[in-house]
Amino acid sequence: MSMEQIKLIKDVEGQADKIRRDGQAEAKKLVNDAAESAAALIAKAQSEADLKSKEILDKANADAQAAYDAIIAQAEADCKAISAAAEQKLDKAVSVIVGKVVN
């Protein structure tokens, strides 16, 4: 083999090594980029899930408060009605008791 052929083979081997190293570096870069993209997507999904969860919880709390307010309003109305009925019967009850005590 001549020196030119040996030099050519070494040059070609050097180029092949450079291509291999460049390919490995590019592959590592692609893996790292994919991992960063995946982490960003996960963070975004977590943030969106947290926001949706808060919206659902806020709506549930508002619905529960509305139901509570309705129950309390109904209970107050029922208490007023019972109290009014008792007051109406109070005069009659007093008359009956006074009548029994006097007679």
Backbone as a printed PyTorch tensor [residue, N CA C, xyz], in Angstrom:
tensor([[[   0.8460,   -1.1710,    0.0000],
         [   0.0000,    0.0000,    0.0000],
         [   0.8870,    1.2280,    0.0000]],

        [[   0.4450,    2.1780,   -0.7710],
         [   1.2370,    3.3950,   -0.8480],
         [   0.8600,    4.3390,    0.2760]],

        [[   1.6890,    5.2860,    0.5150],
         [   1.4540,    6.2720,    1.5660],
         [   0.1870,    7.0690,    1.2940]],

        [[  -0.0730,    7.3170,    0.0320],
         [  -1.2990,    8.0610,   -0.3290],
         [  -2.5430,    7.2640,    0.0590]],

        [[  -2.5230,    5.9830,   -0.1940],
         [  -3.6610,    5.1410,    0.1470],
         [  -3.8430,    5.0590,    1.6750]],

        [[  -2.7210,    4.9320,    2.4020],
         [  -2.7890,    4.8820,    3.8550],
         [  -3.3470,    6.1900,    4.3890]],

        [[  -2.8690,    7.3130,    3.8370],
         [  -3.3690,    8.6180,    4.2600],
         [  -4.8460,    8.7480,    3.9420]],

        [[  -5.2400,    8.2760,    2.7720],
         [  -6.6530,    8.3420,    2.3890],
         [  -7.5100,    7.5050,    3.3370]],

        [[  -7.0220,    6.3090,    3.6940],
         [  -7.7590,    5.4460,    4.6120],
         [  -7.8770,    6.1110,    5.9810]],

        [[  -6.7860,    6.7010,    6.4660],
         [  -6.8270,    7.3960,    7.7540],
         [  -7.8030,    8.5770,    7.7050]],

        [[  -7.7820,    9.2980,    6.5810],
         [  -8.7100,   10.4290,    6.4390],
         [ -10.1680,    9.9470,    6.4670]],

        [[ -10.4300,    8.8700,    5.7430],
         [ -11.7810,    8.3190,    5.6950],
         [ -12.1810,    7.8020,    7.0870]],

        [[ -11.2780,    7.1320,    7.7820],
         [ -11.5600,    6.6470,    9.1300],
         [ -11.8170,    7.8280,   10.0760]],

        [[ -11.0530,    8.8920,    9.9180],
         [ -11.2500,   10.0980,   10.7330],
         [ -12.6160,   10.7160,   10.4670]],

        [[ -12.9830,   10.7550,    9.1950],
         [ -14.3030,   11.2870,    8.8500],
         [ -15.4130,   10.4030,    9.4320]],

        [[ -15.2140,    9.0990,    9.3610],
         [ -16.2080,    8.1660,    9.8990],
         [ -16.3340,    8.3530,   11.4130]],

        [[ -15.1990,    8.5180,   12.0860],
         [ -15.2370,    8.7580,   13.5340],
         [ -15.9670,   10.0650,   13.8460]],

        [[ -15.6850,   11.1020,   13.0700],
         [ -16.3500,   12.3930,   13.2800],
         [ -17.8550,   12.2620,   13.0440]],

        [[ -18.2350,   11.5720,   12.0060],
         [ -19.6630,   11.3670,   11.7210],
         [ -20.3130,   10.6060,   12.8640]],

        [[ -19.6290,    9.5640,   13.3820],
         [ -20.1590,    8.7760,   14.4910],
         [ -20.3110,    9.6550,   15.7430]],

        [[ -19.2710,   10.4430,   16.0700],
         [ -19.3340,   11.3210,   17.2400],
         [ -20.4450,   12.3640,   17.0720]],

        [[ -20.5330,   12.9450,   15.8780],
         [ -21.5950,   13.9300,   15.6240],
         [ -22.9780,   13.2910,   15.7600]],

        [[ -23.1120,   12.0670,   15.2540],
         [ -24.3860,   11.3510,   15.3540],
         [ -24.7500,   11.0610,   16.8020]],

        [[ -23.7580,   10.6440,   17.5900],
         [ -24.0020,   10.3780,   19.0030],
         [ -24.3840,   11.6650,   19.7410]],

        [[ -23.6970,   12.7450,   19.4190],
         [ -24.0150,   14.0290,   20.0550],
         [ -25.4260,   14.4750,   19.6800]],

        [[ -25.7730,   14.2960,   18.4180],
         [ -27.1200,   14.6740,   17.9650],
         [ -28.1790,   13.8030,   18.6350]],

        [[ -27.8840,   12.5150,   18.7790],
         [ -28.8290,   11.6140,   19.4410],
         [ -29.0220,   12.0240,   20.9030]],

        [[ -27.9260,   12.3540,   21.5990],
         [ -28.0480,   12.8150,   22.9890],
         [ -28.8590,   14.0950,   23.0560]],

        [[ -28.6130,   14.9970,   22.1130],
         [ -29.3510,   16.2570,   22.0920],
         [ -30.8400,   16.0010,   21.8590]],

        [[ -31.1690,   15.0950,   20.9490],
         [ -32.5750,   14.7690,   20.7030],
         [ -33.2340,   14.1680,   21.9380]],

        [[ -32.5240,   13.2850,   22.6260],
         [ -33.0700,   12.6770,   23.8440],
         [ -33.2920,   13.7490,   24.9020]],

        [[ -32.3000,   14.6270,   25.0850],
         [ -32.4390,   15.7010,   26.0740],
         [ -33.5820,   16.6430,   25.7140]],

        [[ -33.6840,   16.9940,   24.4310],
         [ -34.7840,   17.8680,   23.9900],
         [ -36.1390,   17.2030,   24.2280]],

        [[ -36.2160,   15.9020,   23.9340],
         [ -37.4680,   15.1750,   24.1470],
         [ -37.8160,   15.1350,   25.6350]],

        [[ -36.8180,   14.9250,   26.4780],
         [ -37.0640,   14.8910,   27.9270],
         [ -37.5390,   16.2560,   28.4190]],

        [[ -36.9160,   17.3240,   27.9220],
         [ -37.3440,   18.6740,   28.3080],
         [ -38.7690,   18.9530,   27.8340]],

        [[ -39.0780,   18.5460,   26.6130],
         [ -40.4350,   18.7410,   26.0840],
         [ -41.4530,   17.9520,   26.9050]],

        [[ -41.1020,   16.7250,   27.2490],
         [ -42.0040,   15.8960,   28.0520],
         [ -42.2170,   16.5300,   29.4270]],

        [[ -41.1510,   17.0360,   30.0320],
         [ -41.2770,   17.6710,   31.3450],
         [ -42.1540,   18.9120,   31.2560]],

        [[ -41.9880,   19.6750,   30.1780],
         [ -42.8190,   20.8740,   30.0010],
         [ -44.2820,   20.4950,   29.8000]],

        [[ -44.5330,   19.4430,   29.0300],
         [ -45.9140,   18.9850,   28.8150],
         [ -46.5340,   18.4840,   30.1190]],

        [[ -45.7490,   17.7740,   30.9000],
         [ -46.2500,   17.2740,   32.1910],
         [ -46.5720,   18.4430,   33.1120]],

        [[ -45.6790,   19.4270,   33.1500],
         [ -45.9150,   20.5950,   34.0030],
         [ -47.1630,   21.3460,   33.5560]],

        [[ -47.3290,   21.4860,   32.2480],
         [ -48.5070,   22.1790,   31.7110],
         [ -49.7790,   21.3940,   32.0550]],

        [[ -49.7430,   20.0820,   31.8720],
         [ -50.9060,   19.2440,   32.1830],
         [ -51.2320,   19.3140,   33.6740]],

        [[ -50.2120,   19.3110,   34.5200],
         [ -50.4360,   19.4010,   35.9670],
         [ -51.0670,   20.7440,   36.3210]],

        [[ -50.5620,   21.7990,   35.7020],
         [ -51.1070,   23.1320,   35.9550],
         [ -52.5640,   23.2200,   35.5180]],

        [[ -52.8650,   22.6820,   34.3440],
         [ -54.2410,   22.6880,   33.8470],
         [ -55.1490,   21.8390,   34.7450]],

        [[ -54.6330,   20.7060,   35.2020],
         [ -55.4160,   19.8440,   36.0910],
         [ -55.6790,   20.5400,   37.4200]],

        [[ -54.6690,   21.2360,   37.9450],
         [ -54.8520,   21.9780,   39.1970],
         [ -55.9110,   23.0570,   39.0320]],

        [[ -55.8530,   23.7650,   37.9090],
         [ -56.8300,   24.8270,   37.6500],
         [ -58.2340,   24.2450,   37.5210]],

        [[ -58.3780,   23.1580,   36.7800],
         [ -59.6850,   22.5220,   36.6020],
         [ -60.2010,   22.0090,   37.9400]],

        [[ -59.3180,   21.4200,   38.7290],
         [ -59.7080,   20.9270,   40.0450],
         [ -60.2100,   22.0700,   40.9190]],

        [[ -59.5190,   23.2030,   40.8850],
         [ -59.9410,   24.3660,   41.6740],
         [ -61.3000,   24.8620,   41.1910]],

        [[ -61.5110,   24.9040,   39.8740],
         [ -62.8050,   25.3340,   39.3320],
         [ -63.9270,   24.4150,   39.8130]],

        [[ -63.6870,   23.1070,   39.7560],
         [ -64.6970,   22.1360,   40.1870],
         [ -64.9830,   22.2950,   41.6780]],

        [[ -63.9260,   22.4460,   42.4640],
         [ -64.0890,   22.6080,   43.9070],
         [ -64.8280,   23.9090,   44.2330]],

        [[ -64.4760,   24.9900,   43.5420],
         [ -65.1700,   26.2690,   43.7590],
         [ -66.6560,   26.1530,   43.4280]],

        [[ -66.9780,   25.4580,   42.3230],
         [ -68.3790,   25.2930,   41.9410],
         [ -69.1100,   24.4320,   42.9700]],

        [[ -68.4620,   23.3760,   43.4330],
         [ -69.0730,   22.5110,   44.4440],
         [ -69.3320,   23.2920,   45.7340]],

        [[ -68.3700,   24.1240,   46.1210],
         [ -68.5530,   24.9430,   47.3220],
         [ -69.7000,   25.9390,   47.1450]],

        [[ -69.7780,   26.5510,   45.9640],
         [ -70.8620,   27.5000,   45.7050],
         [ -72.2150,   26.7890,   45.7250]],

        [[ -72.2820,   25.6120,   45.1200],
         [ -73.5250,   24.8350,   45.1230],
         [ -73.9070,   24.4320,   46.5500]],

        [[ -72.9240,   24.0070,   47.3350],
         [ -73.1870,   23.6080,   48.7140],
         [ -73.6660,   24.8090,   49.5370]],

        [[ -73.0540,   25.9700,   49.3190],
         [ -73.4690,   27.1710,   50.0450],
         [ -74.9000,   27.5580,   49.6730]],

        [[ -75.2310,   27.4440,   48.3770],
         [ -76.5940,   27.7620,   47.9400],
         [ -77.6050,   26.8000,   48.5780]],

        [[ -77.2720,   25.5230,   48.6070],
         [ -78.1650,   24.5390,   49.2360],
         [ -78.3040,   24.8260,   50.7310]],

        [[ -77.2070,   25.1440,   51.3950],
         [ -77.2250,   25.4780,   52.8170],
         [ -78.1070,   26.7010,   53.0610]],

        [[ -77.9140,   27.7430,   52.2410],
         [ -78.7170,   28.9640,   52.3980],
         [ -80.2100,   28.6780,   52.2170]],

        [[ -80.5470,   27.8320,   51.2420],
         [ -81.9500,   27.4770,   51.0000],
         [ -82.5290,   26.7120,   52.1990]],

        [[ -81.7520,   25.7930,   52.7490],
         [ -82.2220,   25.0170,   53.9080],
         [ -82.4270,   25.9390,   55.1070]],

        [[ -81.4800,   26.8310,   55.3390],
         [ -81.5950,   27.7680,   56.4610],
         [ -82.7990,   28.6850,   56.2640]],

        [[ -82.9990,   29.1870,   55.0570],
         [ -84.1450,   30.0620,   54.7880],
         [ -85.4590,   29.3190,   55.0340]],

        [[ -85.5360,   28.0640,   54.5960],
         [ -86.7460,   27.2690,   54.8080],
         [ -86.9680,   27.0210,   56.2900]],

        [[ -85.8830,   26.7230,   57.0230],
         [ -85.9970,   26.4750,   58.4630],
         [ -86.4660,   27.7410,   59.1910]],

        [[ -85.9350,   28.8910,   58.7770],
         [ -86.3680,   30.1520,   59.3940],
         [ -87.8520,   30.4060,   59.1150]],

        [[ -88.2650,   30.1570,   57.8820],
         [ -89.6780,   30.3380,   57.5280],
         [ -90.5570,   29.3840,   58.3390]],

        [[ -90.1250,   28.1310,   58.4640],
         [ -90.8870,   27.1550,   59.2540],
         [ -90.9740,   27.5930,   60.7160]],

        [[ -89.8700,   28.0900,   61.2590],
         [ -89.8630,   28.5560,   62.6540],
         [ -90.8110,   29.7400,   62.8390]],

        [[ -90.8070,   30.6560,   61.9000],
         [ -91.7150,   31.8120,   61.9880],
         [ -93.1670,   31.3620,   61.9180]],

        [[ -93.4470,   30.4020,   61.0450],
         [ -94.8200,   29.9070,   60.9130],
         [ -95.2640,   29.2110,   62.2030]],

        [[ -94.3930,   28.4030,   62.7680],
         [ -94.7200,   27.7110,   64.0190],
         [ -94.9080,   28.7210,   65.1430]],

        [[ -94.0290,   29.7050,   65.1830],
         [ -94.1270,   30.7340,   66.2270],
         [ -95.4210,   31.5370,   66.0870]],

        [[ -95.7880,   31.8870,   64.8540],
         [ -97.0230,   32.6380,   64.6190],
         [ -98.2360,   31.8030,   65.0160]],

        [[ -98.2360,   30.5300,   64.6800],
         [ -99.3500,   29.6460,   65.0410],
         [ -99.4420,   29.5080,   66.5580]],

        [[ -98.2910,   29.4240,   67.2070],
         [ -98.2910,   29.3040,   68.6670],
         [ -98.8290,   30.5800,   69.3100]],

        [[ -98.4690,   31.7180,   68.7540],
         [ -98.9750,   32.9810,   69.3080],
         [-100.4770,   33.0910,   69.1510]],

        [[-100.9710,   32.6270,   68.0110],
         [-102.4220,   32.6810,   67.8000],
         [-103.1450,   31.7910,   68.8060]],

        [[-102.5610,   30.6950,   69.1470],
         [-103.1870,   29.7620,   70.0810],
         [-102.9240,   30.1470,   71.5360]],

        [[-101.9900,   31.0560,   71.7600],
         [-101.6350,   31.4370,   73.1160],
         [-102.8160,   32.0880,   73.8340]],

        [[-103.5020,   33.0260,   73.1660],
         [-104.6590,   33.6840,   73.7890],
         [-105.7330,   32.6620,   74.1700]],

        [[-105.9760,   31.7340,   73.2760],
         [-106.9910,   30.7150,   73.5520],
         [-106.5480,   29.8330,   74.7160]],

        [[-105.2600,   29.4720,   74.7390],
         [-104.7350,   28.6300,   75.8100],
         [-104.8360,   29.3530,   77.1470]],

        [[-104.5010,   30.6440,   77.1450],
         [-104.6030,   31.4320,   78.3840],
         [-106.0510,   31.4650,   78.8480]],

        [[-106.9790,   31.6870,   77.9450],
         [-108.4040,   31.7180,   78.3010],
         [-108.8560,   30.3900,   78.8730]],

        [[-108.4410,   29.2850,   78.2760],
         [-108.8190,   27.9620,   78.7570],
         [-108.2540,   27.7310,   80.1510]],

        [[-106.9840,   28.0920,   80.3460],
         [-106.3500,   27.8780,   81.6580],
         [-107.0200,   28.7630,   82.7190]],

        [[-107.2320,   30.0370,   82.3770],
         [-107.8930,   30.9480,   83.3230],
         [-109.2870,   30.4540,   83.6340]],

        [[-110.0010,   29.9770,   82.6490],
         [-111.3460,   29.4640,   82.8450],
         [-111.3440,   28.2630,   83.7660]],

        [[-110.3810,   27.3950,   83.6450],
         [-110.3050,   26.2020,   84.4970],
         [-109.8980,   26.5730,   85.9140]],

        [[-109.0270,   27.5630,   86.0430],
         [-108.5810,   27.9550,   87.3540],
         [-109.6990,   28.6900,   88.0830]],

        [[-110.4160,   29.5430,   87.4030],
         [-111.4800,   30.3190,   88.0080],
         [-112.6720,   29.4140,   88.3370]],

        [[-113.0010,   28.4920,   87.5470],
         [-114.1850,   27.6360,   87.7560],
         [-113.8340,   26.6040,   88.7180]]])
